[in-house]
């Protein structure tokens, strides 16, 4: 547990500033993870489009703060009078129901 989050954020920002990105290392990590996924039989997916609708709904929930049903007012329409529920809670309830 981080006892002083402000100190940690300052240290992390300074570390990122001092430590330049290394594309070669990043590519090595990527290819290693890809090889591990192939060895585990998790890549390539049997149906590349499986779960795409869920991914789109999750991205929408993250970007707009809540899930909007098609046909309902969104982004400045009628005021939301529902109790405040986090986008993740709403998404989880709808996606995994």
Wavefront OBJ file of the C-alpha trace (Angstrom):
o trace
v 0.000 0.000 0.000
v 1.285 3.445 -0.905
v 1.384 5.615 2.191
v 2.057 8.915 0.440
v 0.337 8.925 -2.993
v 1.472 12.473 -3.786
v 5.135 11.564 -3.213
v 4.680 8.413 -5.300
v 3.123 10.353 -8.198
v 5.995 12.853 -8.166
v 8.578 10.051 -8.058
v 6.835 8.150 -10.855
v 6.604 11.248 -13.074
v 10.297 11.951 -12.505
v 11.227 8.326 -13.252
v 9.254 8.393 -16.498
v 10.925 11.659 -17.465
v 14.413 10.257 -16.788
v 13.767 6.842 -18.351
v 13.140 7.114 -22.087
v 10.942 4.561 -23.810
v 12.873 1.720 -25.424
v 10.956 0.448 -28.470
v 13.236 -2.578 -28.815
v 12.442 -3.768 -25.287
v 8.737 -3.063 -25.812
v 8.698 -5.128 -29.016
v 10.509 -7.985 -27.286
v 7.891 -7.990 -24.526
v 5.084 -7.884 -27.111
v 6.468 -10.800 -29.148
v 7.117 -12.859 -26.016
v 3.541 -12.338 -24.849
v 2.251 -13.212 -28.327
v 4.283 -16.443 -28.351
v 2.942 -17.333 -24.896
v -0.649 -16.702 -26.045
v -0.113 -18.920 -29.105
v 1.444 -21.657 -26.976
v -1.547 -21.518 -24.630
v -3.941 -21.747 -27.584
v -5.435 -18.337 -26.819
v -4.279 -16.696 -30.071
v -5.485 -16.318 -32.733
v -9.107 -16.365 -31.583
v -11.391 -18.837 -33.343
v -13.897 -16.038 -34.042
v -12.188 -12.635 -34.219
v -15.502 -10.773 -33.938
v -16.655 -12.626 -30.816
v -17.198 -10.151 -28.010
v -16.910 -7.115 -30.267
v -20.308 -5.765 -29.209
v -19.326 -6.042 -25.539
v -16.040 -4.251 -26.260
v -17.892 -1.445 -28.044
v -20.354 -1.044 -25.160
v -17.496 -0.985 -22.642
v -15.600 1.643 -24.649
v -18.770 3.716 -24.854
v -19.317 3.404 -21.094
v -15.752 4.471 -20.370
v -15.778 7.383 -22.809
v -19.213 8.778 -21.972
v -19.499 7.905 -18.271
v -22.497 5.592 -18.487
v -24.210 3.205 -20.857
v -26.820 4.621 -23.189
v -29.468 2.465 -24.763
v -29.977 2.987 -28.501
v -32.865 5.376 -29.130
v -32.605 7.063 -25.726
v -31.327 10.573 -25.228
v -27.592 10.746 -24.794
v -24.905 13.414 -24.586
v -26.919 16.397 -23.491
v -30.459 15.079 -23.881
v -32.876 14.819 -20.984
v -31.401 14.950 -17.516
v -30.590 11.610 -15.890
v -32.658 11.209 -12.714
v -31.430 7.685 -11.941
v -29.243 7.175 -8.869
v -25.541 7.465 -9.609
v -24.080 4.100 -10.590
v -20.555 3.671 -11.872
v -20.180 2.796 -15.558
v -18.369 -0.415 -14.628
v -21.216 -1.582 -12.390
v -23.786 -0.868 -15.073
v -21.681 -2.551 -17.728
v -21.067 -5.637 -15.621
v -24.750 -6.025 -14.818
v -25.791 -5.744 -18.458
v -22.928 -7.601 -20.096
v -22.851 -10.572 -17.774
v -26.549 -10.940 -16.924
l 1 2 3 4 5 6 7 8 9 10 11 12 13 14 15 16 17 18 19 20 21 22 23 24 25 26 27 28 29 30 31 32 33 34 35 36 37 38 39 40 41 42 43 44 45 46 47 48 49 50 51 52 53 54 55 56 57 58 59 60 61 62 63 64 65 66 67 68 69 70 71 72 73 74 75 76 77 78 79 80 81 82 83 84 85 86 87 88 89 90 91 92 93 94 95 96 97
